[in-house]
Amino acid sequence: MSSKIISALYDDDDVLLKAVKDVRAAHHHIEEVYTPFPVHGLDKAMGLEPTRLAITSFMFGITGLGFAIWFLNLIMIEDWPQNIGGKPSFSFAENSPAFVPILFEMTVFFAAHLMVITFYMRSKIWPFRNAENPDPRTTDDKFLMEVAVDGNESDLTSLLEKTGAIEITVNEKKH
C-alpha cells in the first residue's frame, strides 16, 4: 500500500454516502470515514462485514442468566432457606416466579457491562488514550473520508472533487 492518503471533507451526510459509493465503484480503497454521528447505510456502502457483537451480547446475557440461577439457588435455596410469608423455599422451581425480576436484571447487567468492555477492547479505546481524529471538525458538523493513494493522486483528487468534497488534502499515512 501507499504511504499517502487523501482526506476529503464533506458537509452533508447524504453527499458523503454517495461519494463513498462512487469511490468504491471506481475501485479505490477507503481507509476510514469519520462522522460526527452514525450515518445509516455507511457500513454497507463501505463494504464492511456485519458485526458479530449481537451474538456476543446474547452469550453475555446467557452467562448472566446462568450466574443468577446459580447464585439465587445457592443463597435462597441451599445455603439459607427462609420461610417468608408462609411461602415454601425448598426448591428453585417453587420459588421461580419470585426470582424472575432478579434473573432478568442480572441478564441485562451482564450483557450491558460486558458489552461495554468488549466494545472498548475491540475498538481499542482505552482510558486516557489520545484521540486519532485527523480533523477536529468531524466531531462537530463535518464528514471526512480517507482514501489510499496508489500512484493515482490526480485522478483520485478529481474524482473526489466531482463527488462534492469541500476540501481535499494529501497527507502521509500514520502507522
PATORGU-629890 format. One record per residue (C-alpha): residue in one letter; x negated, y negated, z. Coordinates in steps of 0.5 Angstrom, whole numbers, plus 500, padded with zeros to 3 digits. Each point is the difference from the previous one (the first is absolute). Example, Ala and Ser with C-alpha at 12.3 -4.5 7.8 and 13.67 -1.06 7.14 Angstrom:
// residues 2
A475509516S498493498
***
This chain:
// residues 175
M500500500S498493499S498495506K504495498I508499501I504494497S505497505A507498497L504495505Y508500499D505496503D506505499D501507501D504502494V495497496L494504504L504506499K501499492A492498500V499507504K504504494D496496495V493501502R502507502A503501493A493497497H496506504H497495505H498503507I504495505E495501506E505496505V506496501Y501495506T507497501P503496506F506505500P502507498V501500492H506505498G497505495L493497500D497507502K504504494A497494496M493501502G501508499L499501508E501507502P506501505T498499507R501506505L501496506A507502501I498508500T495497506S505497503F505506500M494504503F499495506G508500501I500507501T494500504G503495505L506504500G496507502F497496505A506497503I503507500W494503504F500494505L507500501N500507501L494500505I502495504M508500500I501508500E494504502D496495505W505496504P507502498Q505496503N508500501I502493498G508499501G501508500K497501493P496506499S493500499F498507499S499500492F498495495A506502496E505498505N497493501S498499493P506494499A497496505F493501497V502497493P498493501I493502503L499504494F502495495E496495504M493504500T501502493V501493498F494498505F495505497A502498493A499493500H494499504L496506497M502497493V497493502I494504502T500504493F501493496Y494497503M496506499R502501493S499493498K494499504I503494504W496500507P501495505F495494499R499501493N498495496A505498494E498502493N505496496P497497495D504494499P504497507R506497495T502507500T502500507D505494498D503500494K495502494F499507497L493503498M498505495E493503500V498504493A494503499V496497494D496505495G497496495N506497498E501494504S502495495D506505497L502501508T500493501S504498494L505506502L501497507E501493497K506503496T503503506G501494504A494499504I499493503E493501502I494505498T494501503V494505499N497503506E494505502K504506503K498501507H498507502
***
